[in-house]
Amino acid sequence: MTETPASPNSLAPQRFPVVVVGAGPAGLTVGCVLRAAGVDCLVLETGTRKFVEQRPRAGVIEEPVVRGLERRGLAGNLLERARRDTACEFRFDGGRHPFDYHELTGGHHWVYPQQFLVTDLVREYADVRGGAVRFGVRDVRVHGLDGDRPSVSYVCPESGRREVVVCDFVAGCDGARGVTRAAVAGRAGVARHDYGIGWLALLAQAPPSADRVLFGCHPDGFAGQMPRSPEVTRYYLQCPPGDAPENWPHERVWAELRRRLGAAGAEPLTEGPLIEKRVLDMHDYVTEPMTFGRLCLAGDAAHLVAPIAAKGLNLALHDAFALGDALVALLLRGDEAGLAGYSQARLRQVWDYQEFSQWLSELYHGGATGDPFRAGTALARLRRLFSSPAAAAAFAERYLGTAARY
Ligand code: RFL
């Protein structure tokens, strides 16, 4: 546990019931839930407001998450502007295989770029609900998490001075590379899984090539298309882990996408300039438990699920609802049950989604392993989705996040 003493040049400590570290989707949602109940909190963020509002990442949001946002007054813009997706399409064996999950289950997905959601949440938290936030802070440290008066300190970007904030609880929402996860290293159990593959994550300045998510399961590697907005489309290409984006010039990217997403009767891809190009080494981790004394982790700070199943943002928001509600119950009503059960309850869904990600990974990538046995079983897994209604329904409820209560 980090126990750095506050530096001598700090001012008199500020005091907030909750300090939230990180202004991503998880942190801002926790902040909004707290502010709606009248609980004061301070959100600390290393990036600028512009940076967090413009960082493109996820885009596929589950219906139960959207309803959770709506119940907390956080879905106004999303419900007005987001697209509803009712089907996806697998491409394999040279053919198109549409999968209409709406027809099957009545359910749908929402497509709303993460940066739009973060922009909505920042505005709601800071401008509407009057929540305190400091952007651009440096060298954030957490102190005294095992006692009942933890604190968080940071270097103020304007004064260069270390400021100290004393609190009752720290919400660790600072993502995969944050300080709160690091603060419990050595104490937490960390389970990690490496897929041994990379994904070249691309954003193209171009309308979607198809009006639905495409999954290309090809012997040369997986390729995906995820519509984001009428102007911008996300694509993925499986590549070796650690590959360099420079190895993927414009022509090579589009040639591979054409090959791996190609299918009889498919419309040609709508090409455009590539405005983001980065390699993600696909891995997952889970930190157990998710609470340590007065520190509660949420979102990617607690667990990472590779973007294979588009679940990371969804899990982060599920965590944030549960953590925000639990903190409100404890701080306003002295009800400890929610916080006491937070970690165990959240980990059930986290593990369920990790397992789904592994299952889906084999379906996407098995055909490109060079191992004829894995290629055969991956193809069987794909075909079963289109031959067994029970298998199709099981996939749909996990894909849509409607599988079960956790
Ligand atoms: P975030 O979004 O990383 O936010 C953490 C915030 O903390 C700040 N920070 C700190 N602040 C204070 N002190 C420190 N020491 C700090 N260190 C960091 C950071 O600047 C940042 O603002 O975590 P959060 O809130 O847990 O949200 C998690 C999601 O962002 C993530 O799981 C998803 O983006 C994953 N993901 C997807 N998830 C989905 O559910 N559906 C998708 O379609 C989907 N697509 C994706 C994705 C992730 C991707 N990448 C880049 C990994 C597509 C991609 C390409």
Boltz pocket constraint, residues with backbone or C-beta under 6 A from the ligand:
constraints:
  - pocket:
      binder: B
      contacts: [[A, 21], [A, 22], [A, 23], [A, 24], [A, 25], [A, 26], [A, 27], [A, 44], [A, 45], [A, 46], [A, 47], [A, 52], [A, 56], [A, 57], [A, 58], [A, 59], [A, 60], [A, 61], [A, 114], [A, 140], [A, 173], [A, 174], [A, 175], [A, 176], [A, 177], [A, 178], [A, 179], [A, 180], [A, 201], [A, 280], [A, 298], [A, 299], [A, 300], [A, 301], [A, 305], [A, 307], [A, 309], [A, 310], [A, 311], [A, 312], [A, 313], [A, 314], [A, 315], [A, 316]]
      max_distance: 6.0
